[in-house]
């Protein structure tokens, strides 16, 4: 190949690179600072969780921290460790499934966790799409609703490009949450995060549901 032809190809490659816009980020550039804050918050959670576990039995019913703190920890780690994603691409959040199940089993705990993740992603500036919203408001004697878990009432096609999902692993001292941000079309894991929720925090959600049922019966 002639020298001037090689030069022309090199210039063409440089021009193409200069015209390709860099992929936008959904997080600030100070990833190092964010990781430091994340580590500090994780240490606080561990200390508070230890305080709950070491407290007398009659004080353990009300944990010092809630599941929202651990959901925020997951979201911060997902955003701090993520690779490049499109700024305006829609993200959906599903329930984390119990790893020992067929990956189609959730609970009140996983429902609460997904709601908390949606909240923190929104605060982080990530465009989240709620696929459980119907095209109408259902007016009933029990209330007015726009959300549904009936697949036939939901849109079959939605502009979702990324999804937050993961698994829950039960442990004697609590549950391990493994979350990941996945690009749907390629199935590529964009980012992953992990946190451990103490049994006191995990059981508090189930206990609150049980207490609500008991209060209704008291009358």
C-alpha positions in Angstrom: 0.0 0.0 0.0 1.3 3.4 -0.9 2.4 5.8 1.9 -0.1 8.5 1.0 -2.9 6.0 1.1 -2.0 5.0 4.6 -2.0 8.7 5.6 -5.4 9.2 4.1 -6.8 6.2 6.0 -5.3 7.6 9.3 -6.8 11.0 8.7 -10.2 9.4 8.0 -10.1 7.4 11.2 -9.2 10.6 13.2 -12.1 12.5 11.6 -14.5 9.7 12.4 -13.4 9.6 16.0 -13.7 13.3 16.4 -17.3 13.2 15.0 -18.5 10.4 17.4 -20.1 12.1 20.4 -19.1 10.6 23.7 -21.7 8.6 25.6 -23.5 10.6 28.3 -23.2 9.7 31.9 -26.0 9.7 34.5 -23.7 10.3 37.4 -21.2 13.1 38.2 -17.5 12.7 37.3 -16.4 12.6 41.0 -16.6 8.8 41.2 -13.8 8.7 43.7 -15.5 11.0 46.1 -18.8 9.1 45.7 -17.1 5.8 46.5 -15.6 7.3 49.6 -19.1 8.5 50.7 -20.5 5.1 49.9 -17.9 3.4 52.0 -18.5 5.8 54.9 -22.3 5.2 54.7 -21.8 1.5 54.6 -19.7 1.6 57.8 -22.5 3.6 59.5 -25.1 1.1 58.5 -22.9 -1.8 59.8 -22.4 0.0 63.1 -26.2 0.7 63.5 -27.0 -2.9 62.5 -24.6 -4.2 65.1 -26.3 -1.9 67.7 -29.7 -3.5 66.8 -28.4 -7.0 67.0 -26.7 -6.4 70.4 -29.7 -4.6 71.9 -32.0 -6.4 74.3 -34.7 -8.4 72.7 -37.6 -6.0 73.6 -35.8 -3.2 71.8 -35.2 -5.1 68.5 -38.7 -4.6 67.1 -37.8 -1.1 65.9 -34.5 -1.1 64.0 -32.4 2.1 64.1 -32.2 2.0 60.3 -34.8 1.0 57.7 -34.6 -0.8 54.3 -34.6 2.6 52.6 -31.0 3.1 53.8 -29.8 -0.1 52.2 -31.7 0.6 49.0 -29.9 4.0 48.8 -26.7 2.2 49.4 -27.4 -0.1 46.4 -28.3 2.7 44.1 -25.2 4.7 45.0 -23.0 1.7 44.3 -24.8 1.0 41.0 -24.2 4.6 39.9 -20.7 4.8 41.2 -19.6 1.6 39.4 -21.6 1.8 36.2 -20.1 2.1 32.8 -21.3 4.6 30.2 -25.1 4.6 29.7 -27.3 6.8 27.7 -28.5 9.8 29.7 -32.2 9.8 28.6 -32.6 6.0 28.2 -35.5 4.7 30.3 -34.7 2.4 33.3 -37.2 -0.1 34.8 -37.0 -1.6 38.3 -38.1 -5.2 39.0 -38.3 -7.1 42.2 -35.2 -8.9 43.4 -36.0 -12.6 43.4 -35.0 -15.1 46.0 -32.0 -17.0 44.6 -33.2 -20.3 45.9 -36.5 -20.0 44.0 -37.3 -20.2 40.3 -36.4 -16.5 40.1 -40.1 -15.7 39.9 -40.9 -15.4 43.6 -40.9 -12.1 45.4 -42.3 -10.9 48.7 -43.5 -7.8 50.6 -39.8 -7.2 51.3 -38.8 -7.3 47.6 -41.8 -5.1 46.7 -40.7 -2.5 49.3 -37.1 -2.7 48.1 -38.0 -2.0 44.4 -40.2 1.0 45.5 -37.2 2.3 47.5 -34.8 1.8 44.6 -37.2 3.7 42.2 -37.3 6.6 44.7 -33.5 6.8 45.0 -32.9 6.4 41.2 -35.3 9.3 40.6 -33.4 11.5 43.2 -30.2 10.6 41.4 -31.6 12.0 38.1 -32.1 8.6 36.4 -35.1 8.5 34.1 -37.3 5.7 35.5 -40.2 4.2 33.7 -43.0 2.6 35.8 -44.3 -0.2 33.7 -47.2 -0.9 36.2 -49.0 2.3 35.2 -52.2 1.6 33.2 -53.7 3.8 30.5 -56.7 4.7 32.7 -57.7 5.4 36.3 -59.8 2.7 37.9 -62.4 4.1 40.2 -63.7 1.7 42.8 -65.4 1.7 46.2 -62.0 0.9 47.7 -60.2 3.8 46.1 -59.0 5.2 42.8 -56.0 3.4 41.2 -53.8 3.8 38.2 -51.3 1.0 39.0 -51.9 -2.7 38.2 -50.2 -6.1 38.4 -52.5 -7.6 35.8 -50.4 -8.0 32.6 -53.4 -7.7 30.4 -54.0 -4.1 31.7 -50.4 -2.9 30.9 -48.7 -1.7 27.8 -47.1 -4.5 25.7 -44.3 -2.4 24.4 -42.4 0.3 26.4 -39.2 2.2 25.6 -37.2 0.5 28.3 -33.5 0.1 27.6 -32.1 -0.8 31.0 -33.5 -2.7 34.0 -32.4 -3.0 37.6 -32.9 -6.5 38.9 -31.0 -9.0 41.0 -31.3 -11.7 43.7 -31.9 -12.1 47.4 -29.9 -14.7 49.3 -31.2 -15.6 52.8 -28.7 -15.9 55.6 -29.0 -16.7 59.3 -28.1 -13.1 60.2 -30.2 -11.4 57.4 -30.3 -11.3 53.6 -27.7 -10.5 51.0 -28.9 -8.3 48.1 -27.2 -8.5 44.8 -28.4 -5.9 42.3 -27.4 -5.2 38.8 -28.1 -2.7 36.0 -28.6 -4.6 32.7 -29.0 -3.5 29.1 -32.0 -5.3 27.9 -31.1 -5.8 24.2 -27.6 -7.1 24.8 -28.1 -8.6 28.3 -24.9 -6.9 29.3 -24.4 -6.2 33.0 -23.6 -2.4 33.0 -23.1 -2.2 36.8 -23.5 -4.4 39.9 -23.9 -3.7 43.6 -24.2 -5.6 46.8 -25.3 -5.0 50.4 -26.3 -7.0 53.4 -29.5 -6.3 55.3 -29.6 -7.5 58.9 -32.4 -9.8 60.0 -33.8 -7.1 62.3 -34.4 -4.8 59.3 -35.7 -7.6 57.1 -38.1 -8.9 59.8 -39.3 -5.4 60.7 -41.2 -5.2 57.3 -42.9 -8.5 57.7 -43.6 -7.6 61.3 -45.2 -4.3 60.4 -47.5 -6.1 58.0 -48.5 -8.6 60.7 -49.1 -5.7 63.2 -51.4 -4.0 60.7 -53.5 -7.1 60.4 -53.7 -7.4 64.1 -54.7 -3.8 64.5 -57.6 -4.3 62.1 -58.9 -7.1 64.2 -58.8 -5.2 67.5 -61.6 -2.8 66.7 
